[in-house]
Structures are given as C-alpha cells and as structure tokens.
Amino acid sequence: MITLDDARRIIAAGEARAREIGVPANIAVLDSGAHLKAFGRMDGALLGSIDIATNKARTAALFSMRTEAIGEFCTPGGTSFGLEQSNGGLVVFAGGIPLFDENNVLIGAVGVSGGAVAQDLDIAEAAAAALRP
C-alpha cells in the first residue's frame, strides 16, 4: 500500500528535480487501484498537463509498466496496435512509472507532465526514486 507520506515524498522529490532542470510540472501519484492519492501542480505548470500527468500514472498503474514500454506495443505493426484507445484512453509516452514495494508488489504509480517527454521522464524517475531506501 502506498501511504500519503510516501506520495508526498514522491511529489517532493519530483518537484526538486523539476526545479533543478527548470521545468514546472504536474505530478500525480495514484494507488494500485489507479485512484488519486496525491497531486502537485507547480507554479507555472501547464493546465493542460494536469490530465496528462494523471493519465500517465493511471496507465502505468493499470498495466504495471512504464508508459513508454506500453507505447511500444501500440505502434503500427506492434503487438497491440490501438491499445491506447482502451480503458478510456491511455497515455503511452514516457513519464508514467509504476511503483512497487520491497516484495515487487504494485503499490501505485507516478505520472509527470509539463515539459518535453524526456524532461517528464527525468522528473518521474527522480520522483519514483524517493521510495527506494
């Protein structure tokens, strides 16, 4: 189970990285059932990215996979072309990372949006790292 303290730590770590690289970001943390646990919108973060961050986290939680890995299935010629149209719409580019406990059980996911895809991924990785001891 992901706790509120965990979620706050994840958001704080993501915000710290976002400040380092100069990208105001939206950061969503969801539980393993893909329900919102915590959310942070940095000053200046794009309003349109709120939904993207949340849906990146939702996608990662629903499939227990990083969003960019799911995106590979969705490419023309991929094994699951059109998958991104399922579940009310998925976000299948980088910036969503599933979160696992010490027993490799899914406890939630983090999603980041606000910058370029590579910047979102960088911030999401820093945020997810906050759970590691």
N, C-alpha and C positions, 0 to 999 in steps of 0.2 A: 504494500500500500504506500502511496506517496502521501506524505504529510504536507500540511500547509507550510510548515517550516522548511521542508525540502523545496517546495515550489518557490517560496520567497528567496531561498538561497540560489536556486537556478536562475531566477529572474535577475537577481543582483549581479550574478556572475556574467550573465549576458549583457546587462546594461554596462558593466565595467568594460567589457570588450568593445561594445559598440562605441562608447566614448573614446576609447583608445584609437579606434580607426575612423572616428568622426562620422558615424552613421546613426542617426536617430532611428530606433527600431521599435517595432511592436513585438512583444514576446508573450506567447501563450503557453501555459502548462496545463495539460489535461491529465486526468487519471486513466487507469487502464480501461475503463468503460467509455472513454472518449468524451468525458464530461469535463467542463472547465473547472480547474482547481484554482488557478490564479492567472492574472493578466497584468502586463505592464505596457503602457504606451509612453515612450519617452517624449519629452517636449520636442516638437517639430517632426515627429514621425508621421508619415503619410496616413491619412484617414482610410484610404482605400486598401491599405496593407493590414488593417485590423483583421478583416475576414480571411485574408490570405494566410496570415500567421496562425490563426486558429485552425484553419483547414489543413495547413501543413501538419500541425500537431495531430489533428484528427486522423489524417491519412496514415501517419506513422503509427498511431495507436491501433487503428483498425487492422493493419497488416503486420504489425510488429517488425517493420522495416523502415529504413531511411527512405525518405521520399524520392531521392534521386535514383535509388535502386528500383523502386516501383516504376519510375518513369521509363526505365529501360524495357520493361515488359510492354509498355504502351506505344512504343514507336512503331511506325509502319513496318511490317514484317516481324514484329516482336511476337512473343508467345501469347500476349493478352491485349492485342490492339483494341482500343476502345475502353479498357478497364477504367480509365479516368472518368468515364461517364457514369460509373456505378456509384452507389452509396450517396446519391445526391450531389455528386461531383467531388472528385479528388484533386488535390494539388500534387503534381508528380515531378516537381523540380526541387532542387536542393534547398534545405532549410528546415526540414522536419526530421526529428531524431527520436526513436523510441527510447524509453528509459527502463532499465532492468535493475532488479535488486541483486544482492550477492549470490542468490541461487539461480540467476538468469531467468527470473520470472518478470514478465512485463508489469510495471507499476504505473506507467504513464508515458507521456511524450511531451517534447518541447517543439514549438514552431516559431520561426522568426521571419519577419518580413519588414522591409523598409529600405534596403539598399539593393545593390546588384546581387544576383544569385550567389556568387562566390562570397560576398560580404555576409549575406544572410547565413550561409553555411558556416563561415568562420565564427560568427556570433553564436549560432546554435551549438557548435562544438564546444565553445567555451562555457556556455550555459550548462550543457549536459555534463561537462567535466566536474561541475560543482557537487555532483553526487558521489564522485569517487573519493575514497578515504585519503 
